[in-house]
Amino acid sequence: MKKLLLAFCLFATGVHAQSTDSVTIRKIYNEILTNSPSYEWLRELTQKIGPRLSGSEGAQKAVDWSKQLMEKEGFDRVFLQEVMVPHWVRGAKEVAYIRNGKQKITVPIAALGGSVATAPKGVEAQVIEVKSFQELRDLGPEKVKGKIVFYNRPMDPTKLNTFEAYAGAVEQRANGANEAGKLGAVGAIVRSMTTVLDDNPHTGGMRYATGVPLIPTAAISTNGAELLSKSLKENANLTFYFKQNCETLPDAKSYNVVGEIKGSEKPDEIIVVGGHLDSWDLAQGAHDDGSGCVQSIDVLRTFKALGIKPKRTLRAVMFMNEENGLRGGVGYADYAKKNNEKHIAAVESDNGGFTPRGFGIVGTAQQRANVMPWKPLFAPYGLHEIGAGSGGADIGPLAQLGTVLFGFKPDSQRYFDFHHTGIDNFEAINKRELELGAASMTALVYLLDQYGL
């Protein structure tokens, strides 16, 4: 009888807690959907500051802006954390064309971040089209030397999660120049990382390996890739020309920007919510990742607006240099380790500002299981995809400190229409979707703060 009574009491306590939490989460959504300034914050960040590639004037303006914003919101502490970041610049706009007999057809390209420039007059050569590194290696130096390698493996359209499709194709961008350079190629052209056919080339980071010839590399739009592939089938001896003017300057000083609300009961336990402040230079960086930045700041603003005193310390972190170095994420984890800080959880928004679907969790099976009782609280808001998944690049280094990672998951179908392109601008963001994302993240942080893991 005593065991039954105890079980009933525990059950009743759990039901009461869920009821109270449900009411609070409803208040969170009401507050954000009614009063959130996140959309206007995003307008300022994207339209008044614009592109924010690390080391640039725009990046420094974004640091100053976000620090001032969090101070204005009255967070308990706002501070800068210094990091040295790469400083790559694109230079004058790239030029490229297919020379097919007497015909010269211009195609859109964008130099990949970290690439070297071409010679001042550009580079022109015959083209080798491949779908994989193994296919390239099988050709050998005798067929590749002096040519431009064209990587043309599309993102897999059968993957319903487009981030899986991206992961299955992106090594062409990251390492394509290395593999081509080893075999004597004079350049590398990569099909843009997107499922849509259009004329927008997608930039992104690449890296050179030690001891490998440094050859210029660029992304070509998907329409351009289709045209080049079709033209090669008709004339294998055509040539491709491209010219780009990028360079890597010495590392520059920059900062992560951190806003904090001190915990009332367990201030030494920290919950981080964040996005990355830097963006590529082709556009305003609205989906990637201005949306994640303003959503993260809105989490802390909402706690204050509703008078919720967190038990644990909450931090909104604007990470610097996610796009081409991850110096901010690594630097923040080093800072936490050096100061012996205990980060129990970290939430990152870096998958765009689309309609919320759930959260990916990186942690032990038991830690994931501890989150599952919260699913009924999320379900009324369309958050059904909650379970094992990815956290985020910037919070990834915190995993070595035992931190459980949560990656905010919006709908992924249209994200790669905008990712790393010249059209990732403020107009691409829907206000309500942005706010729903902020509310979803705030609800998760509220439950993490209440119950820990």
ChimeraX attribute file (.defattr): number of C-alpha atoms within 10 A of each C-alpha:
attribute: neighborCount
match mode: 1-to-1
recipient: residues
	/A:1	6
	/A:2	7
	/A:3	8
	/A:4	9
	/A:5	10
	/A:6	11
	/A:7	12
	/A:8	12
	/A:9	12
	/A:10	12
	/A:11	12
	/A:12	12
	/A:13	12
	/A:14	13
	/A:15	12
	/A:16	12
	/A:17	12
	/A:18	16
	/A:19	13
	/A:20	11
	/A:21	18
	/A:22	18
	/A:23	12
	/A:24	17
	/A:25	22
	/A:26	15
	/A:27	16
	/A:28	23
	/A:29	22
	/A:30	13
	/A:31	17
	/A:32	25
	/A:33	18
	/A:34	10
	/A:35	12
	/A:36	23
	/A:37	15
	/A:38	23
	/A:39	19
	/A:40	12
	/A:41	21
	/A:42	26
	/A:43	20
	/A:44	15
	/A:45	27
	/A:46	24
	/A:47	17
	/A:48	13
	/A:49	17
	/A:50	25
	/A:51	26
	/A:52	28
	/A:53	28
	/A:54	32
	/A:55	23
	/A:56	18
	/A:57	12
	/A:58	20
	/A:59	23
	/A:60	20
	/A:61	16
	/A:62	24
	/A:63	22
	/A:64	14
	/A:65	17
	/A:66	24
	/A:67	19
	/A:68	12
	/A:69	16
	/A:70	23
	/A:71	16
	/A:72	9
	/A:73	15
	/A:74	15
	/A:75	21
	/A:76	11
	/A:77	13
	/A:78	20
	/A:79	15
	/A:80	16
	/A:81	16
	/A:82	15
	/A:83	21
	/A:84	18
	/A:85	23
	/A:86	23
	/A:87	21
	/A:88	22
	/A:89	19
	/A:90	21
	/A:91	12
	/A:92	10
	/A:93	12
	/A:94	18
	/A:95	17
	/A:96	22
	/A:97	20
	/A:98	23
	/A:99	19
	/A:100	18
	/A:101	10
	/A:102	6
	/A:103	10
	/A:104	14
	/A:105	14
	/A:106	15
	/A:107	22
	/A:108	20
	/A:109	31
	/A:110	28
	/A:111	31
	/A:112	25
	/A:113	27
	/A:114	24
	/A:115	25
	/A:116	21
	/A:117	23
	/A:118	18
	/A:119	12
	/A:120	9
	/A:121	10
	/A:122	16
	/A:123	18
	/A:124	20
	/A:125	19
	/A:126	19
	/A:127	26
	/A:128	23
	/A:129	20
	/A:130	17
	/A:131	14
	/A:132	15
	/A:133	15
	/A:134	10
	/A:135	11
	/A:136	21
	/A:137	16
	/A:138	9
	/A:139	13
	/A:140	13
	/A:141	17
	/A:142	9
	/A:143	15
	/A:144	22
	/A:145	17
	/A:146	18
	/A:147	22
	/A:148	29
	/A:149	29
	/A:150	28
	/A:151	27
	/A:152	22
	/A:153	19
	/A:154	21
	/A:155	22
	/A:156	17
	/A:157	13
	/A:158	9
	/A:159	12
	/A:160	11
	/A:161	13
	/A:162	21
	/A:163	15
	/A:164	13
	/A:165	19
	/A:166	19
	/A:167	12
	/A:168	15
	/A:169	22
	/A:170	21
	/A:171	13
	/A:172	25
	/A:173	25
	/A:174	18
	/A:175	16
	/A:176	25
	/A:177	31
	/A:178	23
	/A:179	21
	/A:180	30
	/A:181	25
	/A:182	19
	/A:183	22
	/A:184	21
	/A:185	26
	/A:186	24
	/A:187	27
	/A:188	25
	/A:189	30
	/A:190	32
	/A:191	27
	/A:192	37
	/A:193	28
	/A:194	27
	/A:195	19
	/A:196	18
	/A:197	14
	/A:198	14
	/A:199	16
	/A:200	24
	/A:201	30
	/A:202	30
	/A:203	26
	/A:204	23
	/A:205	19
	/A:206	23
	/A:207	18
	/A:208	19
	/A:209	13
	/A:210	8
	/A:211	8
	/A:212	15
	/A:213	18
	/A:214	21
	/A:215	21
	/A:216	28
	/A:217	32
	/A:218	33
	/A:219	26
	/A:220	29
	/A:221	27
	/A:222	27
	/A:223	19
	/A:224	25
	/A:225	27
	/A:226	15
	/A:227	14
	/A:228	25
	/A:229	19
	/A:230	12
	/A:231	16
	/A:232	19
	/A:233	11
	/A:234	11
	/A:235	12
	/A:236	15
	/A:237	16
	/A:238	18
	/A:239	21
	/A:240	25
	/A:241	21
	/A:242	25
	/A:243	23
	/A:244	28
	/A:245	20
	/A:246	22
	/A:247	15
	/A:248	15
	/A:249	11
	/A:250	11
	/A:251	14
	/A:252	14
	/A:253	14
	/A:254	23
	/A:255	25
	/A:256	24
	/A:257	26
	/A:258	23
	/A:259	26
	/A:260	23
	/A:261	24
	/A:262	20
	/A:263	18
	/A:264	12
	/A:265	12
	/A:266	13
	/A:267	15
	/A:268	17
	/A:269	19
	/A:270	25
	/A:271	25
	/A:272	24
	/A:273	28
	/A:274	27
	/A:275	30
	/A:276	28
	/A:277	34
	/A:278	30
	/A:279	29
	/A:280	27
	/A:281	21
	/A:282	21
	/A:283	21
	/A:284	29
	/A:285	32
	/A:286	29
	/A:287	28
	/A:288	29
	/A:289	27
	/A:290	32
	/A:291	33
	/A:292	29
	/A:293	31
	/A:294	27
	/A:295	33
	/A:296	28
	/A:297	29
	/A:298	26
	/A:299	28
	/A:300	25
	/A:301	23
	/A:302	21
	/A:303	19
	/A:304	16
	/A:305	15
	/A:306	12
	/A:307	9
	/A:308	12
	/A:309	15
	/A:310	22
	/A:311	22
	/A:312	24
	/A:313	21
	/A:314	28
	/A:315	24
	/A:316	30
	/A:317	32
	/A:318	32
	/A:319	28
	/A:320	37
	/A:321	31
	/A:322	24
	/A:323	22
	/A:324	22
	/A:325	18
	/A:326	20
	/A:327	22
	/A:328	29
	/A:329	26
	/A:330	21
	/A:331	21
	/A:332	23
	/A:333	21
	/A:334	15
	/A:335	13
	/A:336	16
	/A:337	15
	/A:338	9
	/A:339	9
	/A:340	11
	/A:341	14
	/A:342	16
	/A:343	22
	/A:344	22
	/A:345	26
	/A:346	30
	/A:347	28
	/A:348	30
	/A:349	32
	/A:350	25
	/A:351	23
	/A:352	29
	/A:353	31
	/A:354	25
	/A:355	19
	/A:356	26
	/A:357	21
	/A:358	26
	/A:359	27
	/A:360	21
	/A:361	24
	/A:362	23
	/A:363	20
	/A:364	12
	/A:365	11
	/A:366	9
	/A:367	14
	/A:368	18
	/A:369	14
	/A:370	13
	/A:371	18
	/A:372	11
	/A:373	12
	/A:374	16
	/A:375	15
	/A:376	13
	/A:377	19
	/A:378	20
	/A:379	14
	/A:380	11
	/A:381	17
	/A:382	13
	/A:383	19
	/A:384	15
	/A:385	17
	/A:386	22
	/A:387	18
	/A:388	17
	/A:389	16
	/A:390	18
	/A:391	25
	/A:392	24
	/A:393	18
	/A:394	30
	/A:395	29
	/A:396	22
	/A:397	19
	/A:398	23
	/A:399	18
	/A:400	10
	/A:401	16
	/A:402	14
	/A:403	22
	/A:404	24
	/A:405	26
	/A:406	30
	/A:407	27
	/A:408	27
	/A:409	28
	/A:410	24
	/A:411	16
	/A:412	18
	/A:413	13
	/A:414	14
	/A:415	20
	/A:416	22
	/A:417	18
	/A:418	22
	/A:419	24
	/A:420	28
	/A:421	24
	/A:422	18
	/A:423	18
	/A:424	27
	/A:425	22
	/A:426	22
	/A:427	13
	/A:428	13
	/A:429	20
	/A:430	13
	/A:431	17
	/A:432	15
	/A:433	17
	/A:434	27
	/A:435	29
	/A:436	22
	/A:437	28
	/A:438	31
	/A:439	29
	/A:440	27
	/A:441	26
	/A:442	27
	/A:443	23
	/A:444	22
	/A:445	23
	/A:446	24
	/A:447	17
	/A:448	19
	/A:449	23
	/A:450	13
	/A:451	11
	/A:452	17
	/A:453	16
